[in-house]
Structures are given as C-alpha cells and as structure tokens.
Amino acid sequence: MLDIITLIRSYKFFIPQVLNWTAFSLISVCYILIYVSLVFSAFFLLKQNKLGLLITYGQFPLRIAFVILSFGFLFELSRLFEKQNQAYITIFWILIGLEVLRLVFTILIHRKYFSKHKN
C-alpha cells in the first residue's frame, strides 16, 4: 500500500522523466526503474507473493540513494514547525529509520511465510 501512495505522490516527477526521451541519463533510467519496480512490488505484495518481497529488497538501496521513501508523505509535517530546516532534517532521519524498519519487517515476513523449513 505504501508503494501505491509513493507512486501517487511522485507522478509529477515520474511523468516528465518518461516523456523526456532526448535527455535520458543514468539517473533518469534509475528513477524510471525504481518507479516501475514500485508498480510491480505493490502488485505482488498485495497478492502476497514472494516476488514482491524480493523486489522490495532490490529497491531498498535505490530508495535510500534517491530518497524515494515509503513514508515520504510525512515530510509534510515539517511545514508545521517554524524552523523548517531543522524539522526537515529530523523528519528525514526518522523516515530513513522507518525505511530500515520496513526492511526488517519485510525480512521477518519473508522468514515466517516463505522459509523452506516452516515451523
């Protein structure tokens, strides 16, 4: 579900990347791959398929590198504070922590439901 929210929130950035065929760079290709993988991971995670978990593992380093965060919508909270810069930095690190927690829960789900030796 978080992947779908991320896609909806970032369509304004994604669409120009796809439509700008003349200036494809490695960064543009990586962004497009991340967003396409979000579609697939959302689909497979909703279907409770192991492939969704595997895609999530591959996305993690790219999500951190390109700051495409599952909980990115929480950046809006920084607008509530007067010192926006410090609030933004604090929220950024909280969101990175949430991404790591999401990865940990993904690993736990993977071990619990898709391990070869079910207990």
DSSP file (Angstrom, degrees, kcal/mol; ACC not computed):
  #  RESIDUE AA STRUCTURE BP1 BP2  ACC     N-H-->O    O-->H-N    N-H-->O    O-->H-N    TCO  KAPPA ALPHA  PHI   PSI    X-CA   Y-CA   Z-CA
    1    1 A M     >        0   0    0      0, 0.0     4,-2.0     0, 0.0     5,-0.2   0.000 360.0 360.0 360.0 -38.5    0.0    0.0    0.0
    2    2 A L  H  >  +     0   0    0      1,-0.2     4,-2.4     2,-0.2     5,-0.2   0.851 360.0  56.6 -64.5 -32.8    2.9    2.4    0.8
    3    3 A D  H  > S+     0   0    0      2,-0.2     4,-2.3     1,-0.2    -1,-0.2   0.891 106.3  49.9 -64.6 -38.0    4.3    1.8   -2.7
    4    4 A I  H  > S+     0   0    0      2,-0.2     4,-2.4     1,-0.2    -2,-0.2   0.912 110.3  49.4 -66.5 -42.3    1.0    2.9   -4.2
    5    5 A I  H  X S+     0   0    0     -4,-2.0     4,-2.5     1,-0.2    -2,-0.2   0.908 110.3  51.6 -61.9 -42.1    1.0    6.1   -2.1
    6    6 A T  H  X S+     0   0    0     -4,-2.4     4,-1.5     1,-0.2    -2,-0.2   0.909 110.4  48.8 -61.8 -42.6    4.6    6.7   -3.1
    7    7 A L  H  < S+     0   0    0     -4,-2.3     4,-0.4     2,-0.2    -2,-0.2   0.924 112.1  47.7 -62.8 -44.8    3.6    6.4   -6.8
    8    8 A I  H >< S+     0   0    0     -4,-2.4     3,-0.8     1,-0.2     4,-0.2   0.908 112.3  49.5 -64.1 -42.3    0.7    8.7   -6.5
    9    9 A R  H 3< S+     0   0    0     -4,-2.5     3,-0.3     1,-0.2    -1,-0.2   0.781 116.5  41.4 -68.3 -26.6    2.7   11.3   -4.6
   10   10 A S  T >X S+     0   0    0     -4,-1.5     4,-2.3    -3,-0.2     3,-1.2   0.242  75.6 107.3-110.9  14.7    5.5   11.3   -7.2
   11   11 A Y  H <> S+     0   0    0     -3,-0.8     4,-2.3    -4,-0.4    -1,-0.2   0.825  74.8  63.8 -62.0 -29.0    3.7   11.1  -10.5
   12   12 A K  H 34 S+     0   0    0     -3,-0.3    -1,-0.3    -4,-0.2    -2,-0.1   0.786 111.3  37.0 -66.1 -25.7    4.6   14.8  -11.2
   13   13 A F  H <> S+     0   0    0     -3,-1.2     4,-1.1     2,-0.1    -2,-0.2   0.836 116.2  52.1 -89.8 -38.3    8.2   13.8  -11.2
   14   14 A F  H  X S+     0   0    0     -4,-2.3     4,-1.8     1,-0.2     3,-0.2   0.908 102.4  56.7 -68.2 -44.9    7.9   10.5  -12.9
   15   15 A I  H  X S+     0   0    0     -4,-2.3     4,-2.3     1,-0.2     5,-0.2   0.913 106.5  48.6 -59.2 -47.4    5.9   11.5  -16.0
   16   16 A P  H  > S+     0   0    0      0, 0.0     4,-1.4     0, 0.0    -1,-0.2   0.849 108.3  56.4 -62.5 -31.2    8.4   14.2  -17.2
   17   17 A Q  H  < S+     0   0    0     -4,-1.1    -2,-0.2    -3,-0.2    -3,-0.1   0.907 111.3  42.8 -64.3 -40.4   11.2   11.6  -16.8
   18   18 A V  H  < S+     0   0    0     -4,-1.8    -1,-0.2     1,-0.2    -3,-0.1   0.890 115.4  48.3 -72.3 -39.5    9.4    9.2  -19.1
   19   19 A L  H  < S+     0   0    0     -4,-2.3     2,-1.6    -5,-0.2     3,-0.2   0.669  92.2  80.7 -78.2 -16.1    8.4   11.9  -21.6
   20   20 A N    ><  +     0   0    0     -4,-1.4     3,-0.8     1,-0.2    -1,-0.2  -0.533  51.8 157.8 -91.1  70.5   11.9   13.4  -21.9
   21   21 A W  G >   +     0   0    0     -2,-1.6     3,-0.7     1,-0.2    -1,-0.2   0.727  63.5  62.5 -68.2 -23.4   13.3   10.8  -24.3
   22   22 A T  G 3  S+     0   0    0      1,-0.2    -1,-0.2    -3,-0.2    -2,-0.1   0.732 105.2  43.6 -78.3 -21.3   16.1   13.1  -25.6
   23   23 A A  G <  S+     0   0    0     -3,-0.8     2,-0.4    -6,-0.1    -1,-0.2  -0.199  71.5 156.8-120.6  42.9   17.9   13.5  -22.3
   24   24 A F    <   +     0   0    0     -3,-0.7     2,-0.2     4,-0.1    -3,-0.1  -0.548  15.2 172.9 -70.6 124.3   18.0   10.0  -20.8
   25   25 A S     >  -     0   0    0     -2,-0.4     4,-2.4     1,-0.1     5,-0.2  -0.719  49.5 -96.9-120.2 175.1   20.8    9.8  -18.3
   26   26 A L  H  > S+     0   0    0     -2,-0.2     4,-2.3     1,-0.2     5,-0.1   0.885 125.9  51.9 -60.5 -38.4   21.8    7.0  -15.9
   27   27 A I  H  > S+     0   0    0      2,-0.2     4,-2.6     1,-0.2    -1,-0.2   0.918 109.1  49.5 -65.1 -43.2   20.0    8.8  -13.2
   28   28 A S  H  > S+     0   0    0      1,-0.2     4,-2.4     2,-0.2    -2,-0.2   0.910 110.9  49.8 -61.9 -41.9   16.8    9.1  -15.2
   29   29 A V  H  X S+     0   0    0     -4,-2.4     4,-2.6     2,-0.2    -1,-0.2   0.907 110.6  50.2 -63.8 -41.4   17.0    5.4  -16.1
   30   30 A C  H  X S+     0   0    0     -4,-2.3     4,-2.5     2,-0.2    -2,-0.2   0.919 110.3  49.8 -63.4 -43.4   17.4    4.6  -12.4
   31   31 A Y  H  X S+     0   0    0     -4,-2.6     4,-2.5     2,-0.2     5,-0.2   0.933 112.0  48.0 -59.8 -45.3   14.4    6.7  -11.4
   32   32 A I  H  X S+     0   0    0     -4,-2.4     4,-2.6     1,-0.2     5,-0.2   0.913 111.2  50.7 -63.5 -42.1   12.3    5.1  -14.1
   33   33 A L  H  X S+     0   0    0     -4,-2.6     4,-2.5     2,-0.2    -1,-0.2   0.896 110.0  50.5 -62.1 -40.1   13.4    1.6  -12.9
   34   34 A I  H  X S+     0   0    0     -4,-2.5     4,-1.8     2,-0.2    -2,-0.2   0.946 112.5  45.6 -63.0 -47.3   12.6    2.5   -9.3
   35   35 A Y  H  X S+     0   0    0     -4,-2.5     4,-1.4     2,-0.2    -2,-0.2   0.886 113.5  48.8 -67.0 -37.8    9.1    3.7  -10.2
   36   36 A V  H  X S+     0   0    0     -4,-2.6     4,-1.9     1,-0.2    -1,-0.2   0.910 110.4  51.7 -65.8 -40.2    8.4    0.7  -12.4
   37   37 A S  H  X S+     0   0    0     -4,-2.5     4,-3.2    -5,-0.2     5,-0.2   0.827 103.3  59.7 -66.1 -29.0    9.6   -1.6   -9.7
   38   38 A L  H  X S+     0   0    0     -4,-1.8     4,-2.5     2,-0.2    -1,-0.2   0.897 103.7  51.0 -62.8 -39.5    7.2    0.2   -7.3
   39   39 A V  H  X S+     0   0    0     -4,-1.4     4,-2.2     2,-0.2    -2,-0.2   0.947 114.7  42.6 -61.4 -47.8    4.3   -0.8   -9.5
   40   40 A F  H  X S+     0   0    0     -4,-1.9     4,-2.9     2,-0.2     5,-0.3   0.907 114.3  49.2 -68.3 -41.5    5.4   -4.5   -9.5
   41   41 A S  H  X S+     0   0    0     -4,-3.2     4,-2.7     2,-0.2     5,-0.3   0.916 111.7  49.7 -65.8 -40.1    6.2   -4.6   -5.8
   42   42 A A  H  X S+     0   0    0     -4,-2.5     4,-2.2    -5,-0.2    -1,-0.2   0.939 113.3  47.2 -61.0 -45.5    2.9   -3.1   -5.0
   43   43 A F  H  X S+     0   0    0     -4,-2.2     4,-1.5    -5,-0.2    -2,-0.2   0.950 116.9  41.2 -60.6 -51.5    1.1   -5.6   -7.2
   44   44 A F  H  <>S+     0   0    0     -4,-2.9     5,-3.0     1,-0.2     8,-0.3   0.836 113.7  52.4 -71.7 -32.2    2.9   -8.6   -5.9
   45   45 A L  H ><5S+     0   0    0     -4,-2.7     3,-1.0    -5,-0.3    -1,-0.2   0.888 108.4  51.1 -69.5 -37.0    2.8   -7.5   -2.2
   46   46 A L  H 3<5S+     0   0    0     -4,-2.2    -2,-0.2    -5,-0.3    -1,-0.2   0.844 111.1  48.5 -65.9 -31.9   -0.9   -7.0   -2.5
   47   47 A K  T 3<5S-     0   0    0     -4,-1.5    -1,-0.3    -5,-0.2    -2,-0.2   0.446 114.1-123.1 -83.5  -0.1   -1.2  -10.6   -3.9
   48   48 A Q  T < 5 +     0   0    0     -3,-1.0     2,-0.3     1,-0.2    -3,-0.2   0.904  56.7 157.7  56.3  46.0    1.1  -11.8   -1.0
   49   49 A N    >>< -     0   0    0     -5,-3.0     3,-1.1     1,-0.1     4,-0.7  -0.788  51.5-129.0-102.2 143.5    3.6  -13.2   -3.5
   50   50 A K  H >> S+     0   0    0     -2,-0.3     4,-2.0     1,-0.3     3,-0.5   0.800 104.7  68.9 -60.6 -30.9    7.2  -13.8   -2.6
   51   51 A L  H 3> S+     0   0    0      1,-0.2     4,-2.4     2,-0.2    -1,-0.3   0.844  92.5  59.2 -59.7 -33.8    8.3  -11.8   -5.7
   52   52 A G  H <> S+     0   0    0     -3,-1.1     4,-1.8    -8,-0.3    -1,-0.2   0.890 105.9  48.2 -61.3 -39.7    7.0   -8.6   -4.1
   53   53 A L  H <X S+     0   0    0     -4,-0.7     4,-1.9    -3,-0.5    -2,-0.2   0.907 110.7  50.5 -66.6 -42.0    9.4   -9.2   -1.2
   54   54 A L  H  X S+     0   0    0     -4,-2.0     4,-1.7     1,-0.2    -2,-0.2   0.890 109.9  49.7 -65.2 -39.0   12.3   -9.9   -3.5
   55   55 A I  H  X S+     0   0    0     -4,-2.4     4,-2.1     1,-0.2    -1,-0.2   0.896 107.2  55.9 -64.5 -39.3   11.6   -6.7   -5.4
   56   56 A T  H  X S+     0   0    0     -4,-1.8     4,-1.6     1,-0.2    -2,-0.2   0.885 104.4  53.2 -61.1 -39.1   11.5   -4.8   -2.2
   57   57 A Y  H  < S+     0   0    0     -4,-1.9    -1,-0.2     1,-0.2     3,-0.2   0.929 110.6  46.7 -61.2 -44.6   15.0   -6.0   -1.3
   58   58 A G  H  X S+     0   0    0     -4,-1.7     4,-0.6     1,-0.2    -1,-0.2   0.827 111.3  52.6 -67.3 -31.6   16.3   -4.7   -4.6
   59   59 A Q  H  X S+     0   0    0     -4,-2.1     4,-3.1     1,-0.2     3,-0.3   0.814  88.9  82.1 -71.7 -30.9   14.6   -1.4   -4.2
   60   60 A F  H  X S+     0   0    0     -4,-1.6     4,-2.1     1,-0.3     5,-0.2   0.867  92.7  41.5 -51.5 -54.6   15.9   -0.6   -0.8
   61   61 A P  H  > S+     0   0    0      0, 0.0     4,-2.5     0, 0.0    -1,-0.3   0.888 118.2  48.3 -63.8 -34.5   19.4    0.8   -1.6
   62   62 A L  H  X S+     0   0    0     -4,-0.6     4,-2.6    -3,-0.3    -2,-0.2   0.881 108.4  53.9 -71.3 -36.6   18.0    2.7   -4.6
   63   63 A R  H  X>S+     0   0    0     -4,-3.1     5,-2.1     2,-0.2     4,-0.5   0.913 113.0  43.5 -61.4 -42.4   15.1    4.1   -2.4
   64   64 A I  H ><5S+     0   0    0     -4,-2.1     3,-0.6    -5,-0.3    -2,-0.2   0.933 114.7  49.3 -68.6 -45.4   17.7    5.4    0.1
   65   65 A A  H 3<5S+     0   0    0     -4,-2.5    -2,-0.2     1,-0.2    -1,-0.2   0.879 122.3  32.6 -62.6 -39.2   20.0    6.8   -2.6
   66   66 A F  H 3<5S-     0   0    0     -4,-2.6    -1,-0.2    -5,-0.1    -2,-0.2   0.330 107.0-122.8-101.9   6.7   17.3    8.6   -4.5
   67   67 A V  T <<5 +     0   0    0     -3,-0.6     2,-0.8    -4,-0.5    -3,-0.2   0.912  57.3 150.3  50.4  52.5   15.2    9.4   -1.4
   68   68 A I      < -     0   0    0     -5,-2.1     2,-0.3    -6,-0.2    -1,-0.2  -0.837  29.0-175.7-108.0  88.7   12.1    7.7   -2.7
   69   69 A L    >   -     0   0    0     -2,-0.8     3,-1.6     1,-0.1     4,-0.2  -0.648  36.4-137.6 -99.9 142.8   10.7    6.8    0.7
   70   70 A S  T 3  S+     0   0    0     -2,-0.3     3,-0.3     1,-0.3    -1,-0.1   0.849 111.5  39.6 -60.7 -35.5    7.7    4.8    1.6
   71   71 A F  T >  S+     0   0    0     24,-0.2     3,-2.2     1,-0.2    -1,-0.3   0.062  78.7 123.4-102.6  23.0    6.8    7.2    4.3
   72   72 A G  G X   +     0   0    0     -3,-1.6     3,-2.2     1,-0.3     4,-0.2   0.736  58.9  74.0 -58.6 -25.1    7.8   10.3    2.3
   73   73 A F  G >  S+     0   0    0     -3,-0.3     3,-1.2     1,-0.3    -1,-0.3   0.721  82.5  71.3 -62.3 -18.7    4.4   11.8    2.7
   74   74 A L  G X  S+     0   0    0     -3,-2.2     3,-1.9     1,-0.3     4,-0.3   0.612  73.5  83.8 -74.2 -10.7    5.4   12.5    6.3
   75   75 A F  G X  S+     0   0    0     -3,-2.2     3,-1.7     1,-0.3     4,-0.3   0.785  75.9  73.1 -58.4 -25.4    7.8   15.2    5.0
   76   76 A E  G X  S+     0   0    0     -3,-1.2     3,-1.3     1,-0.3    -1,-0.3   0.742  80.5  72.2 -61.8 -22.6    4.7   17.4    5.1
   77   77 A L  G X  S+     0   0    0     -3,-1.9     3,-1.8     1,-0.3     4,-0.3   0.780  81.4  71.1 -63.4 -26.4    4.9   17.5    8.9
   78   78 A S  G X  S+     0   0    0     -3,-1.7     3,-1.0    -4,-0.3    -1,-0.3   0.744  86.6  66.5 -64.8 -20.8    8.0   19.8    8.6
   79   79 A R  G <  S+     0   0    0     -3,-1.3    -1,-0.3    -4,-0.3    -2,-0.2   0.687  89.1  66.3 -71.8 -17.4    5.7   22.6    7.5
   80   80 A L  G <  S+     0   0    0     -3,-1.8     2,-0.3    -4,-0.3    -1,-0.2   0.657  92.4  74.0 -77.2 -15.6    4.0   22.6   10.9
   81   81 A F  S <  S-     0   0    0     -3,-1.0     3,-0.2    -4,-0.3     6,-0.0  -0.734  75.7-136.7-104.8 149.2    7.2   23.8   12.6
   82   82 A E  S    S+     0   0    0     -2,-0.3     2,-1.7     1,-0.2     3,-0.2   0.931 100.7  57.4 -67.5 -46.5    8.7   27.3   12.5
   83   83 A K  S  > S+     0   0    0      1,-0.2     4,-2.2     2,-0.1    -1,-0.2  -0.617  70.3 174.3 -86.0  82.0   12.3   26.1   12.0
   84   84 A Q  H  >  +     0   0    0     -2,-1.7     4,-2.9     1,-0.2     5,-0.2   0.850  69.4  57.4 -62.4 -37.0   11.6   24.2    8.8
   85   85 A N  H  > S+     0   0    0      2,-0.2     4,-2.2     1,-0.2    -1,-0.2   0.946 111.4  40.5 -62.5 -49.4   15.2   23.3    8.1
   86   86 A Q  H  > S+     0   0    0      1,-0.2     4,-2.4     2,-0.2    -1,-0.2   0.899 116.7  50.1 -66.9 -39.9   15.8   21.6   11.4
   87   87 A A  H  X S+     0   0    0     -4,-2.2     4,-2.8     2,-0.2     5,-0.2   0.904 109.9  51.4 -63.7 -40.7   12.4   19.9   11.4
   88   88 A Y  H  X S+     0   0    0     -4,-2.9     4,-2.5    -5,-0.2    -2,-0.2   0.918 111.0  47.4 -62.3 -44.7   13.0   18.7    7.8
   89   89 A I  H  X S+     0   0    0     -4,-2.2     4,-2.1     2,-0.2    -2,-0.2   0.919 113.3  48.3 -64.0 -43.7   16.4   17.2    8.8
   90   90 A T  H  X S+     0   0    0     -4,-2.4     4,-1.9     1,-0.2    -2,-0.2   0.933 113.5  46.4 -62.3 -46.8   14.9   15.5   11.8
   91   91 A I  H  X S+     0   0    0     -4,-2.8     4,-2.6     1,-0.2    -1,-0.2   0.878 108.2  58.2 -64.4 -37.2   11.9   14.1    9.9
   92   92 A F  H  X S+     0   0    0     -4,-2.5     4,-2.1    -5,-0.2    -1,-0.2   0.940 108.9  43.8 -56.8 -48.9   14.3   12.9    7.1
   93   93 A W  H  X S+     0   0    0     -4,-2.1     4,-2.0     1,-0.2    -1,-0.2   0.842 111.9  53.3 -69.8 -32.2   16.3   10.8    9.6
   94   94 A I  H  X S+     0   0    0     -4,-1.9     4,-2.2     2,-0.2    -1,-0.2   0.914 109.8  49.0 -64.2 -41.9   13.1    9.5   11.2
   95   95 A L  H  X S+     0   0    0     -4,-2.6     4,-2.2     2,-0.2    -2,-0.2   0.868 108.0  52.8 -67.5 -36.7   11.9    8.4    7.7
   96   96 A I  H  X S+     0   0    0     -4,-2.1     4,-2.1     2,-0.2    -1,-0.2   0.921 109.8  50.1 -62.2 -42.4   15.2    6.7    7.0
   97   97 A G  H  X S+     0   0    0     -4,-2.0     4,-2.4     1,-0.2    -2,-0.2   0.893 108.8  51.5 -61.1 -40.3   14.7    4.8   10.2
   98   98 A L  H  X S+     0   0    0     -4,-2.2     4,-2.5     2,-0.2    -1,-0.2   0.873 107.7  52.9 -64.8 -37.0   11.2    3.9    9.2
   99   99 A E  H  X S+     0   0    0     -4,-2.2     4,-2.1     2,-0.2    -2,-0.2   0.912 109.6  48.3 -63.6 -41.9   12.5    2.6    5.9
  100  100 A V  H  X S+     0   0    0     -4,-2.1     4,-2.5     2,-0.2    -2,-0.2   0.917 111.4  50.3 -64.4 -42.5   15.0    0.4    7.7
  101  101 A L  H  X S+     0   0    0     -4,-2.4     4,-2.7     1,-0.2    -2,-0.2   0.898 108.3  53.0 -61.3 -39.7   12.2   -0.9   10.0
  102  102 A R  H  X S+     0   0    0     -4,-2.5     4,-2.1     1,-0.2    -1,-0.2   0.910 109.4  49.0 -61.8 -40.7   10.1   -1.6    6.9
  103  103 A L  H  X S+     0   0    0     -4,-2.1     4,-2.4     2,-0.2    -2,-0.2   0.911 110.1  51.1 -64.7 -41.9   13.0   -3.7    5.5
  104  104 A V  H  X S+     0   0    0     -4,-2.5     4,-2.4     1,-0.2    -2,-0.2   0.928 111.3  47.4 -61.0 -45.3   13.4   -5.5    8.9
  105  105 A F  H  X S+     0   0    0     -4,-2.7     4,-2.6     1,-0.2    -1,-0.2   0.862 109.5  54.4 -65.3 -34.2    9.7   -6.4    8.8
  106  106 A T  H  X S+     0   0    0     -4,-2.1     4,-2.5    -5,-0.2    -1,-0.2   0.919 109.2  47.7 -63.1 -42.9   10.0   -7.5    5.2
  107  107 A I  H  X S+     0   0    0     -4,-2.4     4,-2.7     2,-0.2    -2,-0.2   0.917 111.8  50.0 -63.8 -43.3   12.8   -9.9    6.2
  108  108 A L  H  X S+     0   0    0     -4,-2.4     4,-2.4     2,-0.2    -2,-0.2   0.910 112.1  47.4 -62.3 -42.1   10.7  -11.2    9.2
  109  109 A I  H  X S+     0   0    0     -4,-2.6     4,-2.8     2,-0.2     5,-0.5   0.918 111.3  51.9 -63.5 -43.1    7.7  -11.7    6.9
  110  110 A H  H  X S+     0   0    0     -4,-2.5     4,-1.9     1,-0.2    -2,-0.2   0.929 112.8  44.6 -59.3 -46.6    9.9  -13.5    4.4
  111  111 A R  H  X S+     0   0    0     -4,-2.7     4,-0.6     1,-0.2    -1,-0.2   0.892 116.8  45.7 -65.4 -39.5   11.3  -15.8    7.0
  112  112 A K  H  < S+     0   0    0     -4,-2.4    -2,-0.2    -5,-0.2     7,-0.2   0.927 126.8  22.7 -72.9 -44.6    8.0  -16.5    8.6
  113  113 A Y  H  < S+     0   0    0     -4,-2.8    -3,-0.2    -5,-0.2    -2,-0.2   0.645 130.2  34.8-102.4 -16.2    5.9  -17.2    5.5
  114  114 A F  H  < S+     0   0    0     -4,-1.9    -3,-0.2    -5,-0.5    -2,-0.1   0.247  78.8 124.0-126.8  14.9    8.4  -18.2    2.8
  115  115 A S     <  -     0   0    0     -4,-0.6     3,-0.2     1,-0.1    -4,-0.1  -0.429  63.9-127.7 -74.4 154.2   11.1  -20.1    4.5
  116  116 A K  S    S+     0   0    0      1,-0.2     2,-0.8    -2,-0.1    -1,-0.1   0.831 102.9  51.9 -69.9 -31.5   11.8  -23.6    3.2
  117  117 A H  S    S-     0   0    0      2,-0.0    -1,-0.2     0, 0.0     2,-0.2  -0.768  78.6-167.3-109.3  85.8   11.5  -25.1    6.7
  118  118 A K              0   0    0     -2,-0.8    -6,-0.1    -3,-0.2    -5,-0.1  -0.533 360.0 360.0 -74.1 136.6    8.2  -23.9    8.1
  119  119 A N              0   0    0     -2,-0.2    -1,-0.1    -7,-0.2    -7,-0.0   0.436 360.0 360.0 -87.8 360.0    7.8  -24.5   11.9
